[in-house]
Structures are given as C-alpha cells and as structure tokens.
Amino acid sequence: MKSLLYCLAFIFGSTLLSTSLLAQSQLRPSKTETLATFTFLQPNNQPFANSKVLFKGNKGTKVTAMTNASGIVKTLLPNNENFTTVSGEYSNDKLIKTGNREYSAIGGRRYTHRFIEYSFYYKDYNGEGIEGEVVQVESSSGKTYTQTTAAKGLALFYLPIQDKYSVHLSQYSNVKKVDIPDQGYASMTLSHPFKGLSSADKVAYDLKQEESIKKNAQASAAQKAAQIEREKIATKAAEKAAEDVIKKEAAENAIPANEATLVVFFASQSEHKGVGTITVYDGDKDGYVIGQIRSIWSCTRGPIKEEDYEAKTIKRKGTYRYYAKSSQGMEWEGTYEVTDQRRKNIPLRIKDK
C-alpha cells in the first residue's frame, strides 16, 4: 500500500504532465497552479485544431495538452515559471508568465509561432499583376517556401520571424531579401513589389537576345573575314608593287647605257582637266607598274625637267606595248617604237568631255 502511494506521488509530481480534452473542462486554478486557456492559431488565423501543444517551462516543467476543433486548449501551469510553446514543427518563444498569484487564470490568442506575413507582388512593366507564377522563398537555414501568384500577382507567405530569406522566381534569382531585426514581435506584415516579365515573356525575350547575339556574332565574323580579305588584297598589291620595282630595275639595269632610251609617259589635256591618278603598266594590265601620273600637261611635249617625270622607264631599240588606267576609269593602251633617240615621250591624251 505504501509503495502504491509513493508511485502515485511520483507520477503526480513529474515535470511532464498531459491534459486530455476530457479533463480540461474540469480544471481549476489552485494556490500553486495557474489555469492557462489559450486559442492557438496558425498564421493564416485558422485554428491549430485537434493537435498537441507542449508548454516548456524555464524550470524544467513540460506540459502537453490537446487543442479542440477551435484550437482552444486549457491546462494548469505551475506558478512562478515562464513558458514557451511548441506546436508541431513550430515553436513560439514569446513567454507565458504564470506569476505568483494564487488561484489565477491567464489566456488569450496565441500563434503557433512568431511570423512575418509576407506579401510578394509580381507585376509586369505596366503595373498589372501576373498570375500563375511560382515564387520561392528560401531561408538562411535551408528551408524553402513555395507559393503561386494569384490575382493581382500576389503570393502570400507566413515566415518564421527569426530567420532571414531570399526570394527567387522561375526566371529571376535573388530578386528580394527579407532581413528583419527580431524585436520580439508576435507577428508583423511586410510586402515587396517586383516588376519584370512573365515566365513566357522572359523566355521569349531571352531567345530574342540569344538570336540577336548570334546575328551580331555572325556579322562580326563576316566583317572580320572581309577585313582579312582586304588585308590579303592589300598585301598582294604591295607584293606586286615591290615585284614591279624589282622587274623594272632589272630591265633597266640590263640595258647598256649606250643603247638606253628614256621613255616618259605623261597626261596631256589642253584645259588641264584631270581624270584622277593614272597608273601606267608595261605591256598590258598584268605588267609591272611603270609609274603613276598626277600632273596634266597642255602640250604634247610633256615635262622637261627630270624631277617632273612621274612615269618613266628605260628601253632599248624595239617595239613595246603599254596600258594605262585612271582612277576615274579612263583607259589607254597602245604600242610605241624606240629607235636610237636618247628620250621618247608618250602622251596619254585626255579626251574632252
């Protein structure tokens, strides 16, 4: 009998107590216990119905009790102790203080956890809400909350107030940060607007940008190829010019002085009307360049002074061909006879227009 009494006393005095729904209606405060009556709500104000709630005291007391269909729970808590609560996966560290008054009662509305009611508005650049977009809020502790935007582009979240968060969209990353200093609020509200393209429009825009980048790359490649081709042509022209000089010098040096005739080409026009720079070739258009003429003479005699010679070559006795073309497209070609003279002038006559 004595051992049974000891057993009952141990159970009654245990720091882990449980209060069933049936027993809750019969609870009354006492000299040492406070009657606690709370309506537990989820952040969306729906009752935390038919669920266990754990009251944890700072002196080690643990009391569990069941809520009813309305989220109401009644239990007795030891006086002179401070309690936090655990509701499912959430904890609320806002203290419940029983105090030292005898036969006292406390209570009120209490959320399963302290939270931020976070409203995220997803709008287009015209300010119209975008519906049906997935919004993800990731906590610094690694948990992810997901909602889909409804009317007016609203995605509503209830986030534990103690954490920090970043907001991500399907086509945009890290669009917002949620970092509110914890000042002990039971709950608070926060909203962020965001303007951007819808997922479909963003995909289309990105494809268009990729196509534009591709076209620009192709145009750049074409320009580069054209530049390379121009450089090849310029290099080839320079090489030919150098080759012409060598050929000309070789031809002139091969002629003995006593057999050499100086052949001078010049442009002739009575009114000094030019046709642009004239390039003179030995033989035909594939021959080496004898020189380029920029001056216009009004007579058939041509230049007298050696410094005025612009297109000249050395030939020995014989018959030769020449070809000339101006930068404006006028052409000359023909033959000339070299005899025993020391100098021979070849006028390139410019026809009157």
C-alpha positions as a Markdown table, in Angstrom:
| # | Residue | x | y | z |
|---|---|---|---|---|
| 1 | Met | 0.0 | 0.0 | 0.0 |
| 2 | Lys | 2.8 | 2.4 | 1.0 |
| 3 | Ser | 4.7 | 1.6 | -2.3 |
| 4 | Leu | 1.5 | 2.4 | -4.3 |
| 5 | Leu | 1.2 | 5.8 | -2.6 |
| 6 | Tyr | 4.8 | 6.5 | -3.4 |
| 7 | Cys | 4.2 | 5.6 | -7.1 |
| 8 | Leu | 1.2 | 7.9 | -7.4 |
| 9 | Ala | 3.1 | 10.7 | -5.7 |
| 10 | Phe | 5.9 | 10.3 | -8.2 |
| 11 | Ile | 3.5 | 10.4 | -11.2 |
| 12 | Phe | 1.6 | 13.4 | -9.9 |
| 13 | Gly | 4.9 | 15.3 | -9.2 |
| 14 | Ser | 6.5 | 14.6 | -12.5 |
| 15 | Thr | 7.6 | 17.6 | -14.6 |
| 16 | Leu | 6.0 | 16.0 | -17.7 |
| 17 | Leu | 2.2 | 16.4 | -17.4 |
| 18 | Ser | -0.5 | 15.8 | -20.0 |
| 19 | Thr | -4.0 | 17.2 | -20.1 |
| 20 | Ser | -6.6 | 15.5 | -22.2 |
| 21 | Leu | -9.7 | 17.2 | -23.7 |
| 22 | Leu | -12.0 | 15.4 | -21.4 |
| 23 | Ala | -10.1 | 16.6 | -18.3 |
| 24 | Gln | -9.7 | 20.2 | -19.5 |
| 25 | Ser | -13.3 | 21.1 | -18.7 |
| 26 | Gln | -12.7 | 20.1 | -15.1 |
| 27 | Leu | -9.5 | 22.1 | -14.5 |
| 28 | Arg | -9.5 | 24.8 | -11.8 |
| 29 | Pro | -6.7 | 27.1 | -10.6 |
| 30 | Ser | -5.1 | 26.5 | -7.2 |
| 31 | Lys | -2.7 | 28.1 | -4.8 |
| 32 | Thr | 0.3 | 26.7 | -6.7 |
| 33 | Glu | -1.0 | 26.4 | -10.3 |
| 34 | Thr | -2.4 | 28.9 | -12.8 |
| 35 | Leu | -5.2 | 28.0 | -15.2 |
| 36 | Ala | -4.0 | 28.7 | -18.8 |
| 37 | Thr | -6.6 | 29.0 | -21.5 |
| 38 | Phe | -5.3 | 29.8 | -25.0 |
| 39 | Thr | -6.7 | 29.7 | -28.5 |
| 40 | Phe | -3.9 | 28.5 | -30.7 |
| 41 | Leu | -4.0 | 29.9 | -34.3 |
| 42 | Gln | -1.9 | 29.3 | -37.4 |
| 43 | Pro | -0.5 | 32.4 | -39.1 |
| 44 | Asn | -3.5 | 32.4 | -41.5 |
| 45 | Asn | -5.8 | 32.7 | -38.5 |
| 46 | Gln | -7.1 | 29.2 | -38.9 |
| 47 | Pro | -7.3 | 27.2 | -35.6 |
| 48 | Phe | -4.5 | 24.8 | -34.8 |
| 49 | Ala | -7.2 | 22.2 | -34.3 |
| 50 | Asn | -7.0 | 18.8 | -32.5 |
| 51 | Ser | -3.3 | 19.0 | -32.1 |
| 52 | Lys | -0.8 | 18.6 | -29.3 |
| 53 | Val | 0.8 | 21.7 | -27.7 |
| 54 | Leu | 3.8 | 21.4 | -25.5 |
| 55 | Phe | 4.4 | 24.1 | -22.8 |
| 56 | Lys | 8.1 | 24.2 | -21.8 |
| 57 | Gly | 9.0 | 26.0 | -18.6 |
| 58 | Asn | 12.3 | 27.6 | -17.7 |
| 59 | Lys | 12.4 | 25.5 | -14.6 |
| 60 | Gly | 12.1 | 22.2 | -16.5 |
| 61 | Thr | 8.4 | 21.7 | -16.4 |
| 62 | Lys | 6.9 | 20.2 | -19.6 |
| 63 | Val | 3.1 | 20.1 | -20.0 |
| 64 | Thr | 1.3 | 18.7 | -23.1 |
| 65 | Ala | -2.3 | 19.4 | -23.9 |
| 66 | Met | -4.6 | 18.8 | -26.8 |
| 67 | Thr | -6.4 | 21.6 | -28.6 |
| 68 | Asn | -10.1 | 21.2 | -29.6 |
| 69 | Ala | -11.6 | 21.8 | -33.0 |
| 70 | Ser | -11.4 | 25.6 | -32.4 |
| 71 | Gly | -7.8 | 25.5 | -31.4 |
| 72 | Ile | -8.6 | 26.1 | -27.7 |
| 73 | Val | -6.5 | 24.4 | -25.0 |
| 74 | Lys | -6.8 | 24.5 | -21.2 |
| 75 | Thr | -4.1 | 23.4 | -18.8 |
| 76 | Leu | -2.6 | 24.0 | -15.4 |
| 77 | Leu | 0.9 | 25.6 | -15.3 |
| 78 | Pro | 3.0 | 25.9 | -12.1 |
| 79 | Asn | 3.2 | 29.4 | -10.7 |
| 80 | Asn | 6.4 | 31.5 | -10.8 |
| 81 | Glu | 7.6 | 29.9 | -14.1 |
| 82 | Asn | 7.9 | 31.2 | -17.7 |
| 83 | Phe | 6.8 | 29.1 | -20.6 |
| 84 | Thr | 7.4 | 28.8 | -24.3 |
| 85 | Thr | 5.3 | 26.6 | -26.6 |
| 86 | Val | 5.9 | 24.0 | -29.3 |
| 87 | Ser | 3.1 | 23.4 | -31.8 |
| 88 | Gly | 4.0 | 20.6 | -34.2 |
| 89 | Glu | 7.1 | 21.7 | -36.1 |
| 90 | Tyr | 6.9 | 25.3 | -34.9 |
| 91 | Ser | 7.9 | 26.9 | -31.6 |
| 92 | Asn | 6.8 | 30.2 | -30.1 |
| 93 | Asp | 9.4 | 31.8 | -27.8 |
| 94 | Lys | 7.1 | 34.6 | -26.7 |
| 95 | Leu | 7.0 | 34.0 | -22.9 |
| 96 | Ile | 3.8 | 33.0 | -21.0 |
| 97 | Lys | 4.4 | 34.1 | -17.4 |
| 98 | Thr | 2.3 | 32.5 | -14.7 |
| 99 | Gly | 3.4 | 34.8 | -11.8 |
| 100 | Asn | 2.9 | 34.2 | -8.1 |
| 101 | Arg | -0.8 | 34.9 | -7.6 |
| 102 | Glu | -2.9 | 32.1 | -6.1 |
| 103 | Tyr | -6.0 | 30.9 | -8.0 |
| 104 | Ser | -5.2 | 33.0 | -11.0 |
| 105 | Ala | -6.0 | 32.4 | -14.7 |
| 106 | Ile | -4.3 | 33.6 | -17.9 |
| 107 | Gly | -5.0 | 33.2 | -21.6 |
| 108 | Gly | -5.7 | 34.8 | -24.9 |
| 109 | Arg | -4.9 | 34.2 | -28.6 |
| 110 | Arg | -1.5 | 32.7 | -29.4 |
| 111 | Tyr | 0.0 | 31.8 | -32.7 |
| 112 | Thr | 1.9 | 28.5 | -33.2 |
| 113 | His | 5.0 | 30.6 | -33.9 |
| 114 | Arg | 6.1 | 34.2 | -34.3 |
| 115 | Phe | 5.9 | 35.1 | -38.0 |
| 116 | Ile | 6.1 | 37.6 | -40.9 |
| 117 | Glu | 3.1 | 37.9 | -43.1 |
| 118 | Tyr | 5.0 | 38.5 | -46.3 |
| 119 | Ser | 3.2 | 39.7 | -49.4 |
| 120 | Phe | 5.1 | 39.5 | -52.7 |
| 121 | Tyr | 3.5 | 41.2 | -55.7 |
| 122 | Tyr | 4.7 | 40.1 | -59.1 |
| 123 | Lys | 3.8 | 42.7 | -61.8 |
| 124 | Asp | 4.6 | 43.5 | -65.4 |
| 125 | Tyr | 6.2 | 46.7 | -66.5 |
| 126 | Asn | 2.7 | 48.2 | -67.0 |
| 127 | Gly | 1.9 | 47.6 | -63.3 |
| 128 | Glu | -0.5 | 44.7 | -64.0 |
| 129 | Gly | -0.4 | 41.7 | -61.7 |
| 130 | Ile | 1.0 | 38.5 | -63.2 |
| 131 | Glu | -1.0 | 35.4 | -62.2 |
| 132 | Gly | 0.2 | 31.8 | -62.1 |
| 133 | Glu | 3.9 | 32.5 | -61.4 |
| 134 | Val | 5.9 | 30.3 | -59.0 |
| 135 | Val | 7.6 | 32.2 | -56.2 |
| 136 | Gln | 10.1 | 30.6 | -53.9 |
| 137 | Val | 11.3 | 32.0 | -50.6 |
| 138 | Glu | 14.5 | 30.3 | -49.3 |
| 139 | Ser | 15.6 | 30.7 | -45.6 |
| 140 | Ser | 19.1 | 31.0 | -44.5 |
| 141 | Ser | 18.6 | 27.7 | -42.6 |
| 142 | Gly | 17.9 | 26.0 | -45.9 |
| 143 | Lys | 14.1 | 25.6 | -45.8 |
| 144 | Thr | 12.1 | 26.6 | -48.9 |
| 145 | Tyr | 8.6 | 28.0 | -49.0 |
| 146 | Thr | 6.7 | 27.9 | -52.4 |
| 147 | Gln | 3.6 | 29.8 | -53.5 |
| 148 | Thr | 1.9 | 30.6 | -56.8 |
| 149 | Thr | 0.8 | 34.1 | -57.6 |
| 150 | Ala | -2.9 | 34.6 | -57.5 |
| 151 | Ala | -5.0 | 37.6 | -58.6 |
| 152 | Lys | -3.1 | 40.9 | -58.7 |
| 153 | Gly | 0.2 | 38.9 | -58.8 |
| 154 | Leu | 0.1 | 38.2 | -55.0 |
| 155 | Ala | 2.0 | 35.4 | -53.4 |
| 156 | Leu | 1.4 | 35.3 | -49.6 |
| 157 | Phe | 3.8 | 33.7 | -47.2 |
| 158 | Tyr | 3.9 | 33.2 | -43.4 |
| 159 | Leu | 7.6 | 33.1 | -42.5 |
| 160 | Pro | 9.1 | 32.4 | -39.1 |
| 161 | Ile | 10.3 | 35.8 | -37.8 |
| 162 | Gln | 13.7 | 34.7 | -36.5 |
| 163 | Asp | 15.1 | 33.7 | -40.0 |
| 164 | Lys | 16.5 | 35.6 | -43.0 |
| 165 | Tyr | 15.2 | 35.0 | -46.5 |
| 166 | Ser | 15.9 | 35.4 | -50.2 |
| 167 | Val | 13.2 | 35.5 | -52.9 |
| 168 | His | 13.5 | 33.6 | -56.2 |
| 169 | Leu | 11.4 | 33.4 | -59.4 |
| 170 | Ser | 11.5 | 30.9 | -62.1 |
| 171 | Gln | 13.2 | 33.4 | -64.5 |
| 172 | Tyr | 14.9 | 35.7 | -61.9 |
| 173 | Ser | 17.1 | 34.8 | -59.0 |
| 174 | Asn | 17.6 | 36.7 | -55.7 |
| 175 | Val | 15.1 | 39.4 | -56.6 |
| 176 | Lys | 14.5 | 40.4 | -52.9 |
| 177 | Lys | 15.9 | 40.0 | -49.5 |
| 178 | Val | 13.9 | 39.7 | -46.3 |
| 179 | Asp | 16.0 | 40.5 | -43.3 |
| 180 | Ile | 14.0 | 42.0 | -40.4 |
| 181 | Pro | 15.7 | 42.5 | -37.0 |
| 182 | Asp | 13.9 | 40.4 | -34.4 |
| 183 | Gln | 12.4 | 42.8 | -31.8 |
| 184 | Gly | 10.1 | 40.4 | -30.1 |
| 185 | Tyr | 7.0 | 40.9 | -32.2 |
| 186 | Ala | 4.4 | 38.2 | -32.1 |
| 187 | Ser | 3.7 | 38.9 | -35.8 |
| 188 | Met | 4.3 | 41.6 | -38.4 |
| 189 | Thr | 3.5 | 42.4 | -42.0 |
| 190 | Leu | 5.8 | 43.1 | -44.9 |
| 191 | Ser | 5.3 | 43.5 | -48.6 |
| 192 | His | 7.6 | 43.8 | -51.6 |
| 193 | Pro | 6.6 | 44.6 | -55.2 |
| 194 | Phe | 8.6 | 43.3 | -58.2 |
| 195 | Lys | 8.3 | 44.3 | -61.8 |
| 196 | Gly | 9.5 | 42.1 | -64.6 |
| 197 | Leu | 8.5 | 39.8 | -67.4 |
| 198 | Ser | 6.2 | 36.8 | -67.0 |
| 199 | Ser | 7.9 | 33.4 | -67.4 |
| 200 | Ala | 6.7 | 33.1 | -71.0 |
| 201 | Asp | 7.7 | 36.6 | -72.0 |
| 202 | Lys | 11.1 | 36.2 | -70.3 |
| 203 | Val | 11.8 | 33.0 | -72.2 |
| 204 | Ala | 10.8 | 34.8 | -75.5 |
| 205 | Tyr | 12.9 | 37.8 | -74.6 |
| 206 | Asp | 15.9 | 35.6 | -73.8 |
| 207 | Leu | 15.5 | 33.7 | -77.0 |
| 208 | Lys | 15.4 | 37.0 | -78.9 |
| 209 | Gln | 18.5 | 38.2 | -77.1 |
| 210 | Glu | 20.3 | 35.0 | -77.9 |
| 211 | Glu | 19.3 | 35.3 | -81.6 |
| 212 | Ser | 20.5 | 38.9 | -81.6 |
| 213 | Ile | 23.8 | 37.9 | -80.1 |
| 214 | Lys | 24.1 | 35.2 | -82.6 |
| 215 | Lys | 23.4 | 37.6 | -85.5 |
| 216 | Asn | 25.9 | 40.1 | -84.1 |
| 217 | Ala | 28.5 | 37.4 | -83.8 |
| 218 | Gln | 27.8 | 36.3 | -87.4 |
| 219 | Ala | 28.0 | 40.0 | -88.6 |
| 220 | Ser | 31.2 | 40.4 | -86.7 |
| 221 | Ala | 32.7 | 37.3 | -88.2 |
| 222 | Ala | 31.7 | 38.5 | -91.7 |
| 223 | Gln | 33.3 | 41.9 | -91.0 |
| 224 | Lys | 36.4 | 40.2 | -89.7 |
| 225 | Ala | 36.5 | 37.9 | -92.8 |
| 226 | Ala | 36.1 | 40.9 | -95.1 |
| 227 | Gln | 38.9 | 42.8 | -93.3 |
| 228 | Ile | 41.1 | 39.7 | -93.6 |
| 229 | Glu | 40.3 | 39.6 | -97.3 |
| 230 | Arg | 41.1 | 43.3 | -97.7 |
| 231 | Glu | 44.4 | 42.9 | -95.9 |
| 232 | Lys | 45.2 | 39.9 | -98.3 |
| 233 | Ile | 44.4 | 42.1 | -101.3 |
| 234 | Ala | 46.5 | 45.0 | -99.9 |
| 235 | Thr | 49.3 | 42.6 | -99.1 |
| 236 | Lys | 49.1 | 41.1 | -102.6 |
| 237 | Ala | 49.1 | 44.6 | -104.2 |
| 238 | Ala | 52.1 | 45.6 | -102.1 |
| 239 | Glu | 54.0 | 42.4 | -103.0 |
| 240 | Lys | 53.2 | 43.1 | -106.7 |
| 241 | Ala | 54.4 | 46.7 | -106.5 |
| 242 | Ala | 57.6 | 45.5 | -104.9 |
| 243 | Glu | 57.9 | 42.9 | -107.6 |
| 244 | Asp | 57.3 | 45.5 | -110.3 |
| 245 | Val | 60.1 | 47.7 | -108.9 |
| 246 | Ile | 62.4 | 44.8 | -109.0 |
| 247 | Lys | 61.5 | 43.9 | -112.6 |
| 248 | Lys | 61.7 | 47.4 | -113.7 |
| 249 | Glu | 65.1 | 47.9 | -112.1 |
| 250 | Ala | 66.3 | 44.6 | -113.5 |
| 251 | Ala | 65.1 | 45.5 | -117.0 |
| 252 | Glu | 66.7 | 48.9 | -116.9 |
| 253 | Asn | 69.9 | 47.7 | -115.5 |
| 254 | Ala | 70.1 | 45.0 | -118.2 |
| 255 | Ile | 70.3 | 47.7 | -120.9 |
| 256 | Pro | 73.8 | 49.2 | -121.7 |
| 257 | Ala | 73.9 | 53.0 | -121.3 |
| 258 | Asn | 74.8 | 53.5 | -125.0 |
| 259 | Glu | 71.7 | 51.6 | -126.1 |
| 260 | Ala | 69.3 | 53.0 | -123.5 |
| 261 | Thr | 66.3 | 55.2 | -124.3 |
| 262 | Leu | 64.4 | 57.1 | -121.6 |
| 263 | Val | 60.7 | 56.6 | -122.2 |
| 264 | Val | 58.5 | 59.2 | -120.4 |
| 265 | Phe | 54.7 | 58.9 | -120.1 |
| 266 | Phe | 52.6 | 62.0 | -119.3 |
| 267 | Ala | 49.0 | 63.1 | -119.3 |
| 268 | Ser | 48.0 | 65.7 | -121.9 |
| 269 | Gln | 44.9 | 67.9 | -122.0 |
| 270 | Ser | 44.6 | 71.4 | -123.3 |
| 271 | Glu | 42.5 | 72.7 | -120.5 |
| 272 | His | 44.3 | 70.8 | -117.7 |
| 273 | Lys | 41.2 | 68.8 | -116.9 |
| 274 | Gly | 42.3 | 65.7 | -115.0 |
| 275 | Val | 40.7 | 62.3 | -114.6 |
| 276 | Gly | 42.4 | 61.3 | -111.4 |
| 277 | Thr | 45.6 | 59.4 | -110.9 |
| 278 | Ile | 46.7 | 57.5 | -113.9 |
| 279 | Thr | 48.7 | 54.2 | -113.4 |
| 280 | Val | 50.9 | 53.1 | -116.3 |
| 281 | Tyr | 51.7 | 49.5 | -116.9 |
| 282 | Asp | 54.4 | 47.9 | -119.1 |
| 283 | Gly | 52.9 | 45.7 | -121.7 |
| 284 | Asp | 49.3 | 45.1 | -120.5 |
| 285 | Lys | 47.3 | 45.4 | -117.3 |
| 286 | Asp | 49.2 | 42.5 | -115.9 |
| 287 | Gly | 52.6 | 44.1 | -116.5 |
| 288 | Tyr | 54.7 | 45.8 | -113.9 |
| 289 | Val | 53.8 | 49.4 | -112.9 |
| 290 | Ile | 55.9 | 51.9 | -114.6 |
| 291 | Gly | 54.6 | 54.8 | -112.5 |
| 292 | Gln | 51.6 | 56.9 | -111.5 |
| 293 | Ile | 50.8 | 60.3 | -113.2 |
| 294 | Arg | 49.0 | 63.1 | -111.3 |
| 295 | Ser | 50.1 | 66.1 | -113.3 |
| 296 | Ile | 48.4 | 67.4 | -116.5 |
| 297 | Trp | 50.3 | 69.0 | -119.4 |
| 298 | Ser | 48.7 | 71.2 | -122.1 |
| 299 | Cys | 51.2 | 70.2 | -124.8 |
| 300 | Thr | 52.4 | 67.1 | -126.5 |
| 301 | Arg | 56.0 | 67.8 | -125.4 |
| 302 | Gly | 55.4 | 66.9 | -121.8 |
| 303 | Pro | 57.7 | 67.5 | -118.8 |
| 304 | Ile | 61.2 | 68.9 | -119.5 |
| 305 | Lys | 62.9 | 68.6 | -116.1 |
| 306 | Glu | 63.8 | 65.2 | -114.7 |
| 307 | Glu | 62.1 | 66.0 | -111.4 |
| 308 | Asp | 58.8 | 66.3 | -113.2 |
| 309 | Tyr | 58.9 | 62.8 | -114.6 |
| 310 | Glu | 56.2 | 60.7 | -112.9 |
| 311 | Ala | 56.1 | 57.6 | -115.1 |
| 312 | Lys | 59.3 | 56.6 | -116.8 |
| 313 | Thr | 61.2 | 53.5 | -117.9 |
| 314 | Ile | 64.4 | 52.6 | -119.8 |
| 315 | Lys | 64.1 | 50.7 | -123.1 |
| 316 | Arg | 66.5 | 49.7 | -125.8 |
| 317 | Lys | 65.6 | 49.7 | -129.5 |
| 318 | Gly | 62.4 | 47.9 | -130.3 |
| 319 | Thr | 58.6 | 47.9 | -130.3 |
| 320 | Tyr | 56.7 | 47.9 | -126.9 |
| 321 | Arg | 53.2 | 47.9 | -125.6 |
| 322 | Tyr | 51.7 | 49.8 | -122.7 |
| 323 | Tyr | 48.4 | 50.0 | -120.8 |
| 324 | Ala | 47.2 | 52.8 | -118.5 |
| 325 | Lys | 44.1 | 53.4 | -116.5 |
| 326 | Ser | 42.9 | 56.4 | -114.4 |
| 327 | Ser | 41.2 | 56.3 | -111.0 |
| 328 | Gln | 38.1 | 57.6 | -112.7 |
| 329 | Gly | 38.0 | 54.6 | -115.1 |
| 330 | Met | 39.5 | 56.1 | -118.4 |
| 331 | Glu | 41.9 | 53.7 | -120.2 |
| 332 | Trp | 44.7 | 53.9 | -122.7 |
| 333 | Glu | 46.6 | 51.2 | -124.5 |
| 334 | Gly | 48.9 | 51.1 | -127.5 |
| 335 | Thr | 52.4 | 50.5 | -128.9 |
| 336 | Tyr | 55.4 | 52.7 | -129.3 |
| 337 | Glu | 58.7 | 52.4 | -131.2 |
| 338 | Val | 62.0 | 53.0 | -129.6 |
| 339 | Thr | 64.8 | 53.9 | -132.1 |
| 340 | Asp | 68.2 | 55.4 | -131.4 |
| 341 | Gln | 66.9 | 58.5 | -129.6 |
| 342 | Arg | 68.0 | 59.2 | -126.0 |
| 343 | Arg | 64.5 | 60.1 | -124.9 |
| 344 | Lys | 61.0 | 59.3 | -126.1 |
| 345 | Asn | 57.8 | 61.0 | -124.8 |
| 346 | Ile | 54.5 | 59.1 | -124.8 |
| 347 | Pro | 51.5 | 61.4 | -124.2 |
| 348 | Leu | 48.3 | 60.0 | -122.8 |
| 349 | Arg | 45.7 | 62.3 | -124.2 |
| 350 | Ile | 42.6 | 63.0 | -122.2 |
| 351 | Lys | 39.6 | 63.4 | -124.4 |
| 352 | Asp | 37.3 | 66.4 | -123.9 |
| 353 | Lys | 34.1 | 65.5 | -122.2 |
